[in-house]
Amino acid sequence: MCALFGWLDCGKKLPHKLLKKFTQELANAAEERGTDASGISYVKNGKVTIYKKAKPAHKMKFNFPEGTTAVMGHTRLTTQGNQKYNFNNHPFYGKADKEFAFAHNGVLYNDDTLRKEKKLPKTCIETDSYVAVQLLERQGKLNFDSLKSMAEDVQGNFTFTILDQYNTLYFVKGSSPMFLIYFEKLGLFAYASTESIMSKAMRKSGFSRYKYSRILLNEGDILSIDKNGKTDVSEFETFSYQYTLGYSGDYGCHEELLLEMCTCFGVSEDDIILLLDFGYTADDIEEMLMDSDLLEETLTDIKKMNEYEDLWEYCV
């Protein structure tokens, strides 16, 4: 579980200091989904620039030139590829017919298979996400067709963001969450992996005073927003991939990710399985992991209900 965040300013109405403040607050709020590394990308003099380190966002100072049109950010909870080697951290640099930066929230499970099948170049980068960059580079173009092909090749839990050297921002929405909004009066698009991250950042940066509309992205959607705010949409075919985990049932890749990472939040696999069996979705459980009081209360209530059911069966 990592976090994506960023913005695209097509209105050119906002002071540079306010955009810097907003960026930092988005990054800080995104720490709730990862503190192992953080970084941003932006375009400077027509070149994609990436600034990232193996540090939590609040220990970083995110700067970018005045007049920057878009910033694309990421906070990381490591699943594959040691964050101490900065080349394993997001965003990643790529080049097809144009330069681009790439960020991913989720886990890909067929990266090794794809590298062998597609005969992709060897690289020092260990992160599973990077195979998606290599797939785009192999096609030699960054457009809806290449993004569709890439999204249909990879298997796992994902939402991708891509920023090209012309300040076009792309969203490839898989099963990982995404909260995208538009401040019409400001001419500002902004996004974060979850609404809670966005709300916290808006409160601390002063953007909560402005009205916005939400842009809904469904699984299988590809959205582009250019530097002038023009949007375009496409789709890719989603792939349902199941894993047998040896637990009480078969879970998808999103659920497997929760089971793999739950101990980082002080929660046992049994607790996650209990929540899943009780009907909570993977997204519901992700939100609970960020609110320890709610998680503990929910687990306590479920266990009490189970005890009452057991007692009732005994009495009968």
N, C-alpha and C positions, 0 to 999 in steps of 0.2 A: 504494500500500500504506500504509494507515493502521492504527490500532489502536483497538479498543473495549475498555473495561474498566469495572468497577464492582461494586456489591454492593447487596443488599437485606436489611436486618436485621429479620426478623419475630420473633426471639426476645427482643430487648431485653435481652440478657444482657451485652453487651460494653461495656467502658469507652469513652467518647468518644475518649480519647487513642489507644487501640488502633485504632479505626476510622480516625482521621486518619492514623496511621502506615501502615496498610494501604493507604489511598487513595493516599498519596504514593508508596509503593513500587510499587503497580500502575502508576501514571502513569510513574514513572521507568523501570520495566522495559519499558513500552510504547514507550519512545523507540526501541527497536530497529526499529520500523516507521514512525517519523516524528518529526522534531524541528522542523518548520517552525512548528507551533503546537500548543497543548494547551489543554484546558478541561474543566470539569465542570459538571453541573447537579444541582440538588437542590430540594426543596420547603421553602419558608420561609413560615410563617403562611398556608398554603394557596395560595401563589403559586410558580410555577415560577421558579427563580433560575438564571442562567447566569453563570459566571465563566470567561473565556477570554482568551488573549493570543497574539500571534505570538512565542512563546518556547518553547523545549524544556521539557519537564515538570520537569526537575531545577532549573530556574531559577524555577519557580513555587512558591508556597506555598498549598496547597489547604486552605481552611478551610470549615467549614459548621457550623451551629448544633448544640448538644448536643440529642440526641433525634431527629436526622435519621434517617429510615427508609431512604432509598435515595440512592445517588450514581451518576450515569451519566457516564462520562468518555470522552475521545477524544484521541489524539495524531495529528498530521497530517503526511503527506508530500504536498506540494502537487502536484496534477495539473491543476486548472482553478480560476482565481480567486486572485488575488494574496493571499497570507497577510498581507501588511502592512496590508491593509484588514481590520480585525478582523471585520467583518460577513460575510466569506467563510469564517470558521473555524467549526468545530463546538464544541459542540452549537448547533443552531439553535432559535429559539423559534417555536412555532406555536400556533394557536388554532382549534379546531373547536367542538364542544359543551363542550370543556374545554381548558385550557391544556396544552401539552406541550413537551418538549424532544426534539430529534431528532438522532441521530448515525449516520454511515454509514462503513463500510469498503468501499472499492471504487471503481469508476468507472462512471457511467451514460453511455451513448452517444446516447440519443435525447431528451435534455433539451430541446434547441432545437425539435425536432419536436413534442414534447408541448406546449410552451408555445404554439406556433402552433395546433395542432389543438384544444387545450382552451381556447384564448383566455385563458390565465392572466395575471394582472396583471403589469405590468412591475415590475421590482425592481432595486435596485442590486447585489444579491447575484449574483455571477458563478459561484459553485460549482455544478457539475452536480447535486450532492446535493439542493440546495434545491428542485428541481422536485418531489421526493417530498413535501416539506412542503406545497407549494402544492396538490398533488393531494389530500392529506388535508383541507386547509382548504376546498377547493372542495366536498368531499362534506359538510362541516359536522358530521361525527361522527368520533370516534376509537374504533373497535371492530374486531372481526375482519373484518366485511364491508368496511369502508373500507380496512383494511390489505391485505386480499386484492386488492381492486380496484387499489390503488396498486402492489402488488408485481407484478401481472400487466401493468400498463401500462408500467412502466419496463423498459428493456433494458440489460443490462450485468452487471457483477460487483458483488455487494453482499451485505452483511448489515447490517440496520438495528436500532438499539435506540431505544426511545421510552420516556420517563418522563412520566406525566401528573401533574396537580396533586393527585391523590389517592394518589400513591405506588404506582401500578401500573406495573410495568416490562414492556415488550413486547420480544420478539425476533422479527424477521422474517428467517429464515435462507435466504439465497441461496447462491451458490457461494463466497463469502468465508468464511474459517474462523471458528469460535466454540468456545470451551472454557468450559462452564458447569458449576459444581459446587455441592453443598449440604453444609454442615457441620450434620448433624442435631442434635448435642448443643448447638451454639451457636445454632441457628435462623438461620443465615446462608447466603444464596445469594451466590455470587461468580462473576465471569466475566472473561474476557480473550479477545482474538482467538486466542491460541495457548497451548498448555500450557506452553511455555518461559517466556512472560511470567508466567503464574500461578505457576509453580514458583519463579521468582526472587523474586517479590514475597512469596510465602509464607515463603521462607527468611529474608528480610531483616526481615519484620515479626513473625516468631514463629508464624505460622499453620501452619507445616509440622508442628507437634507434634499437630495435630488431624486426626482421621479425616474423610474426606469421601467422598461418592459423586458420580459424574459423571452429568449429565443430558445425554443425547445429543440433538442437534438435527440433523435431516437437511434437505437442501435441499428447500424447499417447506413447511417447518414454520413456524407462527406460535405462539408461546408467550406467555402472560401470567402474571405473578406479582403478586398483590396484596399490600398492606401486611401482611396476616396470614399470608402464605405460601401462600395458596390458588393452585393452578395450573390453567390451562385451555389447551386446545390447539385449533388449527385448521390449515388448509392452504391453499396457493395453488398454481396450476398453474405449473410452471417452464417457461421459454422458452429453447430452445436457439438461440443466435444466433451465426452464424459470420461471420468476417471474412476476406477474402482479402487477405493482407498483401504479396504479391509476393515471398515467401520460398520455401522449398522446399515449402511446403504451406499448407493453410488451418488457422488456429488460432482458438480461441474467444476471448471477450473477456478471460478471465483470462490467457491466454497473451499476448494483445496488450499487456495492462497490463505484464507482465514485460518485454516487448521495448521498451516505451516508457520504462520506468524503470530498466532495468539499468545504464545509464551512471552513474546516481547512486551505484551501488555499485562502480564501477570495473570493470564486466564488459561485454564487447561483446555485440552482438546475435547474432553468430556463435556465441558460447559458449552463449547461451540456446537457440538453435536446435539446437546439438549435443546438449545435455542433453535437450531435448524429443524429438529424433529417436532418442535412445538409450533412451527409454521412461520418463524421469522425468516425474512430473506437475507441474503448476503449483504445487501446494502443497509438493511435495518441493523444488522450486527456490527457493521463497520461504524455506523453512527454511535452505537452503544460503546464501542471500544474507546471512543473519544470522550465519553462521559462515564467515568467509573461509578459514580453514584447511581445513575440510571441502570447501568449493567448489573450492579450488585442487587439493586431492588428487583429487577426483572427476574434474575436467577432465583432469588429468594422466594418470590411469588410462585414461580413455576414449580420449584421443589416442594413448596407447601401444598400446592394443588395435587401434585403427584402423591404426596403422603396421604392426603384426604381420600384420593381414589383408591389407594392401596388399603386404607382402613375400611372404606365402604365395601370393597370386595371381600375383605376378611369377615365383616359383619354379616354380609349376605350368605 
